Amino acid sequence: MASPASPLTAWWFNHVFWIWLVACLIAQCTKMLLGAVRERRFDFRWFLDTGGMPSTHAAGVTALSTAVGFEVGFDSPLFAATLVFTLITLFDAQGVRRWSGRQAQVLNKILEDMYFKRRIQEERVKELLGHTPIEVLAGMGMGLATALVMR
Protein backbone atom coordinates (compact mmCIF):
# COMPACT_ATOMS: atom_id res chain seq x y z
CA MET A 1 0.00 0.00 0.00
CA ALA A 2 1.29 3.47 -0.84
CA SER A 3 2.30 5.72 2.02
CA PRO A 4 -0.52 8.08 3.09
CA ALA A 5 -0.01 11.81 2.61
CA SER A 6 -0.02 13.01 6.24
CA PRO A 7 0.85 11.63 9.68
CA LEU A 8 -2.87 11.67 10.59
CA THR A 9 -3.83 9.55 7.60
CA ALA A 10 -0.83 7.31 8.24
CA TRP A 11 -2.10 6.71 11.76
CA TRP A 12 -5.65 6.13 10.46
CA PHE A 13 -4.41 3.37 8.12
CA ASN A 14 -2.09 1.73 10.68
CA HIS A 15 -3.48 -1.81 10.87
CA VAL A 16 -1.40 -2.73 13.94
CA PHE A 17 -2.83 0.24 15.87
CA TRP A 18 -6.40 -0.78 15.02
CA ILE A 19 -5.79 -4.35 16.16
CA TRP A 20 -4.51 -3.01 19.49
CA LEU A 21 -7.48 -0.64 19.86
CA VAL A 22 -10.10 -3.29 19.01
CA ALA A 23 -8.56 -5.76 21.49
CA CYS A 24 -8.66 -3.09 24.23
CA LEU A 25 -12.25 -2.14 23.43
CA ILE A 26 -13.38 -5.78 23.41
CA ALA A 27 -11.72 -6.39 26.78
CA GLN A 28 -13.16 -3.22 28.37
CA CYS A 29 -16.66 -3.90 27.00
CA THR A 30 -16.45 -7.48 28.27
CA LYS A 31 -15.43 -6.12 31.67
CA MET A 32 -18.46 -3.79 31.66
CA LEU A 33 -20.80 -6.59 30.60
CA LEU A 34 -19.51 -8.96 33.30
CA GLY A 35 -19.81 -6.17 35.89
CA ALA A 36 -23.39 -5.43 34.85
CA VAL A 37 -24.32 -9.12 35.09
CA ARG A 38 -22.54 -9.54 38.44
CA GLU A 39 -23.90 -6.34 40.03
CA ARG A 40 -27.27 -6.34 38.21
CA ARG A 41 -26.74 -2.69 37.34
CA PHE A 42 -24.76 -0.68 34.80
CA ASP A 43 -21.99 1.72 35.73
CA PHE A 44 -20.16 3.48 32.89
CA ARG A 45 -17.18 4.08 35.21
CA TRP A 46 -16.34 0.37 34.75
CA PHE A 47 -15.31 1.25 31.19
CA LEU A 48 -12.53 3.49 32.53
CA ASP A 49 -11.59 1.48 35.64
CA THR A 50 -8.48 -0.65 36.04
CA GLY A 51 -8.42 -4.25 37.22
CA GLY A 52 -11.06 -6.90 36.72
CA MET A 53 -11.78 -9.64 34.21
CA PRO A 54 -10.34 -9.69 31.58
CA SER A 55 -7.15 -7.67 31.71
CA THR A 56 -7.29 -4.96 29.07
CA HIS A 57 -3.55 -4.43 29.47
CA ALA A 58 -2.94 -8.09 28.64
CA ALA A 59 -5.35 -8.04 25.71
CA GLY A 60 -3.84 -4.88 24.23
CA VAL A 61 -0.17 -5.73 24.50
CA THR A 62 -0.68 -9.33 23.37
CA ALA A 63 -2.63 -8.12 20.32
CA LEU A 64 0.06 -5.49 19.67
CA SER A 65 3.02 -7.84 19.76
CA THR A 66 1.18 -10.51 17.74
CA ALA A 67 0.15 -7.96 15.10
CA VAL A 68 3.69 -6.56 14.91
CA GLY A 69 5.02 -10.11 14.47
CA PHE A 70 2.67 -10.75 11.57
CA GLU A 71 3.35 -7.31 10.07
CA VAL A 72 7.16 -7.21 10.16
CA GLY A 73 8.11 -10.78 11.01
CA PHE A 74 8.59 -12.70 14.21
CA ASP A 75 12.36 -12.54 13.68
CA SER A 76 12.49 -8.72 13.50
CA PRO A 77 14.00 -6.43 16.15
CA LEU A 78 10.66 -4.56 16.33
CA PHE A 79 8.84 -7.76 17.28
CA ALA A 80 11.51 -8.51 19.90
CA ALA A 81 11.02 -5.02 21.38
CA THR A 82 7.22 -5.34 21.49
CA LEU A 83 7.49 -8.84 22.98
CA VAL A 84 9.72 -7.54 25.80
CA PHE A 85 7.27 -4.64 26.33
CA THR A 86 4.42 -7.19 26.44
CA LEU A 87 6.15 -9.42 28.98
CA ILE A 88 6.94 -6.46 31.26
CA THR A 89 3.35 -5.23 31.03
CA LEU A 90 1.95 -8.71 31.76
CA PHE A 91 4.23 -9.07 34.77
CA ASP A 92 3.23 -5.64 36.03
CA ALA A 93 -0.50 -6.25 35.47
CA GLN A 94 -0.61 -9.39 37.58
CA GLY A 95 2.29 -8.77 39.93
CA VAL A 96 3.15 -5.27 41.04
CA ARG A 97 -0.28 -3.72 40.47
CA ARG A 98 -2.05 -6.65 42.10
CA TRP A 99 -0.01 -6.36 45.28
CA SER A 100 -0.49 -2.59 45.29
CA GLY A 101 -4.22 -3.32 45.35
CA ARG A 102 -3.76 -5.68 48.29
CA GLN A 103 -1.86 -2.98 50.16
CA ALA A 104 -4.72 -0.57 49.42
CA GLN A 105 -7.14 -3.05 51.04
CA VAL A 106 -5.01 -3.12 54.20
CA LEU A 107 -4.75 0.68 54.25
CA ASN A 108 -8.51 0.99 53.86
CA LYS A 109 -9.02 -1.39 56.80
CA ILE A 110 -6.66 0.75 58.88
CA LEU A 111 -8.57 3.89 57.84
CA GLU A 112 -11.88 2.24 58.80
CA ASP A 113 -10.48 1.29 62.19
CA MET A 114 -9.18 4.83 62.75
CA TYR A 115 -12.47 6.36 61.64
CA PHE A 116 -14.67 4.24 63.87
CA LYS A 117 -12.42 4.43 66.92
CA ARG A 118 -11.12 8.00 66.74
CA ARG A 119 -13.53 9.74 64.37
CA ILE A 120 -10.81 10.40 61.77
CA GLN A 121 -12.16 10.48 58.23
CA GLU A 122 -9.79 9.92 55.30
CA GLU A 123 -10.40 9.20 51.64
CA ARG A 124 -10.37 5.50 50.79
CA VAL A 125 -7.52 4.18 48.64
CA LYS A 126 -8.44 2.52 45.35
CA GLU A 127 -8.12 -1.24 45.79
CA LEU A 128 -8.73 -2.67 42.34
CA LEU A 129 -5.44 -1.93 40.60
CA GLY A 130 -4.08 -5.20 39.27
CA HIS A 131 -5.12 -8.56 37.93
CA THR A 132 -5.10 -12.17 38.96
CA PRO A 133 -3.17 -14.58 36.73
CA ILE A 134 -6.50 -15.85 35.31
CA GLU A 135 -7.55 -12.31 34.36
CA VAL A 136 -4.20 -11.80 32.62
CA LEU A 137 -4.51 -15.13 30.76
CA ALA A 138 -8.05 -14.23 29.66
CA GLY A 139 -6.80 -10.87 28.39
CA MET A 140 -3.92 -12.53 26.56
CA GLY A 141 -6.38 -14.92 24.90
CA MET A 142 -8.59 -12.02 23.82
CA GLY A 143 -5.63 -10.10 22.43
CA LEU A 144 -4.28 -13.10 20.54
CA ALA A 145 -7.71 -13.93 19.12
CA THR A 146 -8.25 -10.31 18.03
CA ALA A 147 -4.87 -10.15 16.29
CA LEU A 148 -5.47 -13.46 14.52
CA VAL A 149 -8.97 -12.53 13.37
CA MET A 150 -8.02 -9.02 12.20
CA ARG A 151 -4.74 -9.85 10.48
Accessible surface in RSA format (square Angstrom, percent):
REM  Atomic radii and reference values for relative SASA: ProtOr
REM  Chains: A
REM  Algorithm: Lee & Richards
REM  Probe-radius: 1.40
REM  Slices: 20
REM RES _ NUM      All-atoms   Total-Side   Main-Chain    Non-polar    All polar
REM                ABS   REL    ABS   REL    ABS   REL    ABS   REL    ABS   REL
RES MET A   1   189.91  98.3  99.71  66.0  90.20 214.8  79.73  67.8 110.18 146.0
RES ALA A   2    90.59  83.3  65.62 101.3  24.97  56.8  76.81 108.2  13.78  36.5
RES SER A   3   104.49  88.3  73.13  97.6  31.36  72.2  50.17 106.8  54.32  76.1
RES PRO A   4    43.06  31.4  19.79  18.0  23.27  84.6  31.67  26.2  11.39  70.8
RES ALA A   5   112.00 103.0  64.27  99.2  47.74 108.6  75.46 106.3  36.54  96.8
RES SER A   6    43.38  36.7  39.64  52.9   3.74   8.6  38.01  80.9   5.37   7.5
RES PRO A   7   117.73  85.8 106.55  97.1  11.17  40.6 112.51  92.9   5.22  32.4
RES LEU A   8   128.25  71.4 122.20  87.4   6.05  15.2 126.28  88.7   1.97   5.3
RES THR A   9    52.56  37.4  52.31  53.0   0.26   0.6  52.56  70.6   0.00   0.0
RES ALA A  10    44.22  40.7  36.60  56.5   7.61  17.3  37.82  53.3   6.40  16.9
RES TRP A  11   109.85  44.1 104.58  50.6   5.27  12.4  99.65  53.1  10.20  16.5
RES TRP A  12   139.02  55.8 134.96  65.3   4.06   9.5 108.67  57.9  30.35  49.2
RES PHE A  13   110.00  55.0  90.36  56.0  19.64  51.1  95.15  57.7  14.85  42.5
RES ASN A  14    67.33  46.4  60.26  58.2   7.07  17.0   9.76  23.5  57.57  55.6
RES HIS A  15    78.59  42.9  72.61  50.5   5.98  15.3  55.10  56.8  23.48  27.3
RES VAL A  16    20.34  13.4  20.18  18.3   0.16   0.4  20.18  17.5   0.16   0.4
RES PHE A  17    47.95  24.0  43.94  27.2   4.01  10.4  47.53  28.8   0.42   1.2
RES TRP A  18    66.00  26.5  66.00  31.9   0.00   0.0  64.08  34.2   1.92   3.1
RES ILE A  19     2.05   1.2   2.05   1.5   0.00   0.0   2.05   1.5   0.00   0.0
RES TRP A  20    85.52  34.3  85.52  41.4   0.00   0.0  72.92  38.9  12.60  20.4
RES LEU A  21    45.92  25.6  45.92  32.8   0.00   0.0  45.92  32.2   0.00   0.0
RES VAL A  22    45.20  29.7  44.95  40.7   0.24   0.6  45.20  39.3   0.00   0.0
RES ALA A  23     0.03   0.0   0.00   0.0   0.03   0.1   0.03   0.0   0.00   0.0
RES CYS A  24    17.87  13.5  17.71  19.7   0.17   0.4  11.33  28.7   6.54   7.1
RES LEU A  25    76.22  42.4  75.84  54.3   0.38   1.0  76.22  53.5   0.00   0.0
RES ILE A  26    75.82  43.1  71.71  53.4   4.10   9.9  75.42  54.3   0.40   1.1
RES ALA A  27     0.00   0.0   0.00   0.0   0.00   0.0   0.00   0.0   0.00   0.0
RES GLN A  28    20.07  11.2  20.07  14.7   0.00   0.0  14.07  30.0   6.00   4.6
RES CYS A  29    66.85  50.6  62.45  69.6   4.40  10.3  26.64  67.5  40.21  43.4
RES THR A  30    34.96  24.9  31.86  32.3   3.10   7.4  22.39  30.1  12.57  19.0
RES LYS A  31    19.70   9.6  16.64  10.2   3.06   7.3  14.05  12.6   5.65   6.0
RES MET A  32    25.46  13.2  25.02  16.6   0.43   1.0  25.26  21.5   0.20   0.3
RES LEU A  33   116.34  64.8 111.96  80.1   4.39  11.0 115.97  81.4   0.37   1.0
RES LEU A  34    70.38  39.2  68.45  49.0   1.94   4.9  68.46  48.1   1.92   5.2
RES GLY A  35     0.98   1.2   0.00   N/A   0.98   1.2   0.96   2.6   0.02   0.0
RES ALA A  36    25.03  23.0  20.56  31.7   4.47  10.2  20.97  29.5   4.06  10.8
RES VAL A  37   105.92  69.7  90.47  81.9  15.45  37.2  97.19  84.4   8.73  23.7
RES ARG A  38   165.34  69.4 134.14  68.4  31.20  74.3  75.80 103.6  89.55  54.3
RES GLU A  39    82.37  47.3  61.73  46.7  20.63  49.1   9.23  17.8  73.14  59.7
RES ARG A  40   220.32  92.5 184.07  93.8  36.25  86.3  67.98  92.9 152.34  92.3
RES ARG A  41   129.70  54.5 115.92  59.1  13.78  32.8  66.25  90.5  63.45  38.5
RES PHE A  42   122.80  61.4  95.56  59.2  27.23  70.9  95.56  57.9  27.23  77.9
RES ASP A  43    19.05  13.3  15.34  15.3   3.71   8.8   6.36  15.0  12.68  12.6
RES PHE A  44   119.40  59.7 115.19  71.3   4.20  10.9 115.19  69.8   4.20  12.0
RES ARG A  45   165.45  69.5 164.44  83.8   1.01   2.4  70.46  96.3  94.99  57.6
RES TRP A  46    37.46  15.0  37.02  17.9   0.43   1.0  18.36   9.8  19.10  31.0
RES PHE A  47    47.38  23.7  44.59  27.6   2.79   7.2  44.59  27.0   2.79   8.0
RES LEU A  48   133.46  74.3 106.04  75.9  27.42  68.9 109.70  77.0  23.75  63.9
RES ASP A  49    53.08  37.2  48.09  47.9   4.99  11.8   5.25  12.4  47.83  47.7
RES THR A  50    46.26  32.9  42.96  43.6   3.30   7.9  45.57  61.2   0.69   1.0
RES GLY A  51     1.49   1.8   0.00   N/A   1.49   1.8   0.00   0.0   1.49   3.3
RES GLY A  52    13.88  17.1   0.00   N/A  13.88  17.1  13.88  38.1   0.00   0.0
RES MET A  53    67.23  34.8  61.33  40.6   5.90  14.1  59.35  50.5   7.88  10.4
RES PRO A  54     2.16   1.6   2.16   2.0   0.00   0.0   2.16   1.8   0.00   0.0
RES SER A  55     0.00   0.0   0.00   0.0   0.00   0.0   0.00   0.0   0.00   0.0
RES THR A  56    21.26  15.1  21.06  21.3   0.20   0.5  21.06  28.3   0.20   0.3
RES HIS A  57    76.10  41.6  68.75  47.8   7.34  18.8  46.40  47.8  29.70  34.6
RES ALA A  58     0.00   0.0   0.00   0.0   0.00   0.0   0.00   0.0   0.00   0.0
RES ALA A  59     0.00   0.0   0.00   0.0   0.00   0.0   0.00   0.0   0.00   0.0
RES GLY A  60     0.81   1.0   0.00   N/A   0.81   1.0   0.81   2.2   0.00   0.0
RES VAL A  61     9.67   6.4   9.67   8.8   0.00   0.0   9.67   8.4   0.00   0.0
RES THR A  62    14.00  10.0  13.98  14.2   0.03   0.1  13.80  18.5   0.21   0.3
RES ALA A  63     0.00   0.0   0.00   0.0   0.00   0.0   0.00   0.0   0.00   0.0
RES LEU A  64    40.23  22.4  40.23  28.8   0.00   0.0  40.23  28.3   0.00   0.0
RES SER A  65     6.24   5.3   6.24   8.3   0.00   0.0   0.00   0.0   6.24   8.7
RES THR A  66    14.72  10.5  12.89  13.1   1.83   4.4   6.39   8.6   8.33  12.6
RES ALA A  67     3.06   2.8   0.00   0.0   3.06   7.0   1.40   2.0   1.67   4.4
RES VAL A  68     9.90   6.5   9.57   8.7   0.33   0.8   9.90   8.6   0.00   0.0
RES GLY A  69     0.86   1.1   0.00   N/A   0.86   1.1   0.00   0.0   0.86   1.9
RES PHE A  70    77.09  38.6  46.86  29.0  30.23  78.7  49.27  29.9  27.82  79.6
RES GLU A  71   109.99  63.1  78.05  59.0  31.94  76.1  21.15  40.9  88.84  72.5
RES VAL A  72    69.64  45.8  42.03  38.0  27.61  66.5  50.98  44.3  18.66  50.6
RES GLY A  73    23.15  28.5   0.00   N/A  23.15  28.5  21.40  58.7   1.74   3.9
RES PHE A  74   104.15  52.1  84.16  52.1  19.99  52.0  84.67  51.3  19.48  55.7
RES ASP A  75   141.03  98.8 103.39 102.9  37.64  89.0  52.04 122.5  88.99  88.8
RES SER A  76    19.29  16.3  13.03  17.4   6.26  14.4  17.24  36.7   2.05   2.9
RES PRO A  77   116.43  84.9 105.71  96.4  10.72  39.0 112.04  92.5   4.39  27.3
RES LEU A  78    96.50  53.7  91.01  65.1   5.49  13.8  94.61  66.4   1.88   5.1
RES PHE A  79    29.44  14.7  29.44  18.2   0.00   0.0  29.44  17.8   0.00   0.0
RES ALA A  80    50.68  46.6  47.83  73.8   2.85   6.5  50.53  71.2   0.14   0.4
RES ALA A  81    59.60  54.8  45.12  69.6  14.48  32.9  54.11  76.2   5.50  14.6
RES THR A  82    16.78  11.9  15.89  16.1   0.89   2.1  16.78  22.5   0.00   0.0
RES LEU A  83    69.14  38.5  69.14  49.5   0.00   0.0  69.14  48.6   0.00   0.0
RES VAL A  84    83.94  55.2  83.67  75.7   0.27   0.6  83.94  72.9   0.00   0.0
RES PHE A  85   102.84  51.5  99.36  61.5   3.49   9.1 102.48  62.1   0.36   1.0
RES THR A  86     5.73   4.1   5.73   5.8   0.00   0.0   5.73   7.7   0.00   0.0
RES LEU A  87   101.87  56.7  96.98  69.4   4.89  12.3  97.50  68.5   4.37  11.8
RES ILE A  88   112.54  64.0 109.52  81.6   3.02   7.3 112.36  80.9   0.18   0.5
RES THR A  89    22.02  15.7  18.88  19.1   3.14   7.5  15.22  20.4   6.80  10.3
RES LEU A  90    18.03  10.0  17.53  12.5   0.50   1.3  17.83  12.5   0.20   0.5
RES PHE A  91   131.33  65.7 125.75  77.9   5.58  14.5 130.61  79.2   0.72   2.1
RES ASP A  92    48.31  33.8  48.31  48.1   0.00   0.0  14.39  33.9  33.92  33.8
RES ALA A  93     0.89   0.8   0.67   1.0   0.23   0.5   0.89   1.2   0.01   0.0
RES GLN A  94    50.93  28.5  49.95  36.5   0.98   2.3  12.55  26.7  38.38  29.1
RES GLY A  95     8.92  11.0   0.00   N/A   8.92  11.0   8.92  24.5   0.00   0.0
RES VAL A  96    83.52  55.0  75.80  68.6   7.72  18.6  81.69  71.0   1.83   5.0
RES ARG A  97    41.28  17.3  40.80  20.8   0.48   1.1  24.35  33.3  16.93  10.3
RES ARG A  98    58.23  24.5  54.79  27.9   3.44   8.2  10.15  13.9  48.08  29.1
RES TRP A  99   140.01  56.2 139.92  67.7   0.09   0.2 119.41  63.7  20.60  33.4
RES SER A 100    41.18  34.8  36.05  48.1   5.13  11.8  14.34  30.5  26.84  37.6
RES GLY A 101     4.33   5.3   0.00   N/A   4.33   5.3   4.30  11.8   0.03   0.1
RES ARG A 102   101.18  42.5  99.17  50.6   2.01   4.8  26.79  36.6  74.38  45.1
RES GLN A 103   118.54  66.3 116.65  85.3   1.89   4.5  34.58  73.6  83.95  63.7
RES ALA A 104     2.59   2.4   1.50   2.3   1.09   2.5   2.17   3.1   0.42   1.1
RES GLN A 105    88.60  49.5  82.93  60.6   5.67  13.5  18.52  39.4  70.08  53.2
RES VAL A 106    91.19  60.0  88.51  80.1   2.68   6.4  91.17  79.2   0.02   0.0
RES LEU A 107    88.42  49.2  88.23  63.1   0.19   0.5  88.23  62.0   0.19   0.5
RES ASN A 108     1.59   1.1   1.59   1.5   0.00   0.0   1.02   2.5   0.57   0.5
RES LYS A 109   118.69  57.9 116.68  71.6   2.02   4.8  82.78  74.5  35.92  38.3
RES ILE A 110    82.67  47.0  81.91  61.0   0.76   1.8  82.67  59.5   0.00   0.0
RES LEU A 111    33.33  18.6  31.28  22.4   2.05   5.1  31.54  22.2   1.78   4.8
RES GLU A 112    65.14  37.4  62.65  47.4   2.49   5.9  20.91  40.4  44.23  36.1
RES ASP A 113    51.32  35.9  49.82  49.6   1.50   3.5  13.17  31.0  38.14  38.0
RES MET A 114    60.10  31.1  57.31  37.9   2.79   6.6  44.48  37.8  15.62  20.7
RES TYR A 115    81.33  38.0  81.33  46.3   0.00   0.0  40.52  30.5  40.81  50.3
RES PHE A 116   141.38  70.7 120.54  74.7  20.84  54.2 120.54  73.1  20.84  59.6
RES LYS A 117   165.38  80.7 130.06  79.8  35.32  84.1  88.64  79.8  76.74  81.7
RES ARG A 118   173.64  72.9 150.04  76.5  23.60  56.2  45.07  61.6 128.57  77.9
RES ARG A 119   187.42  78.7 163.86  83.5  23.56  56.1  64.67  88.4 122.75  74.4
RES ILE A 120    62.81  35.7  58.45  43.5   4.36  10.5  61.91  44.6   0.90   2.4
RES GLN A 121   144.52  80.8 118.67  86.7  25.85  61.5  30.53  65.0 113.99  86.5
RES GLU A 122    97.95  56.2  78.40  59.3  19.55  46.6  15.87  30.7  82.09  67.0
RES GLU A 123   157.71  90.5 134.14 101.5  23.57  56.1  58.75 113.6  98.96  80.8
RES ARG A 124   125.23  52.6 108.41  55.3  16.82  40.0  67.22  91.9  58.01  35.2
RES VAL A 125    60.09  39.5  52.77  47.8   7.32  17.6  57.17  49.7   2.92   7.9
RES LYS A 126    95.42  46.6  79.60  48.8  15.82  37.7  73.94  66.6  21.48  22.9
RES GLU A 127    54.37  31.2  43.32  32.8  11.06  26.3  15.91  30.8  38.46  31.4
RES LEU A 128    95.79  53.3  92.97  66.5   2.82   7.1  94.37  66.3   1.42   3.8
RES LEU A 129    50.69  28.2  50.08  35.8   0.61   1.5  50.08  35.2   0.61   1.6
RES GLY A 130     7.10   8.8   0.00   N/A   7.10   8.8   0.26   0.7   6.84  15.3
RES HIS A 131     2.03   1.1   0.61   0.4   1.42   3.6   1.42   1.5   0.61   0.7
RES THR A 132    51.57  36.7  51.46  52.2   0.11   0.3  47.78  64.2   3.80   5.7
RES PRO A 133    62.65  45.7  60.70  55.3   1.95   7.1  62.32  51.5   0.33   2.0
RES ILE A 134   111.44  63.4 111.02  82.7   0.42   1.0 111.02  79.9   0.42   1.1
RES GLU A 135    27.68  15.9  27.68  20.9   0.00   0.0   3.03   5.9  24.64  20.1
RES VAL A 136     8.52   5.6   8.52   7.7   0.00   0.0   8.52   7.4   0.00   0.0
RES LEU A 137   107.06  59.6  99.45  71.1   7.61  19.1  99.82  70.1   7.24  19.5
RES ALA A 138    36.37  33.4  20.96  32.3  15.41  35.1  32.76  46.1   3.61   9.6
RES GLY A 139     0.00   0.0   0.00   N/A   0.00   0.0   0.00   0.0   0.00   0.0
RES MET A 140    61.40  31.8  60.74  40.2   0.65   1.6  56.05  47.6   5.35   7.1
RES GLY A 141    38.66  47.7   0.00   N/A  38.66  47.7  33.72  92.5   4.94  11.1
RES MET A 142    48.09  24.9  42.48  28.1   5.62  13.4  45.95  39.1   2.14   2.8
RES GLY A 143     0.00   0.0   0.00   N/A   0.00   0.0   0.00   0.0   0.00   0.0
RES LEU A 144    80.50  44.8  80.50  57.6   0.00   0.0  80.50  56.5   0.00   0.0
RES ALA A 145    51.94  47.8  47.33  73.0   4.61  10.5  51.56  72.6   0.38   1.0
RES THR A 146    10.46   7.4   5.08   5.1   5.38  12.8   6.63   8.9   3.82   5.8
RES ALA A 147     0.01   0.0   0.00   0.0   0.01   0.0   0.00   0.0   0.01   0.0
RES LEU A 148    86.11  48.0  71.95  51.5  14.16  35.6  72.22  50.7  13.90  37.4
RES VAL A 149   128.30  84.4  98.49  89.2  29.81  71.8 105.20  91.4  23.09  62.6
RES MET A 150    53.97  28.0  40.48  26.8  13.49  32.1  47.07  40.0   6.90   9.1
RES ARG A 151   160.61  67.4 108.95  55.5  51.65 123.0  34.31  46.9 126.30  76.5
END  Absolute sums over single chains surface
CHAIN  1 A     9793.6       8527.5       1266.1       6775.0       3018.6
END  Absolute sums over all chains
TOTAL          9793.6       8527.5       1266.1       6775.0       3018.6
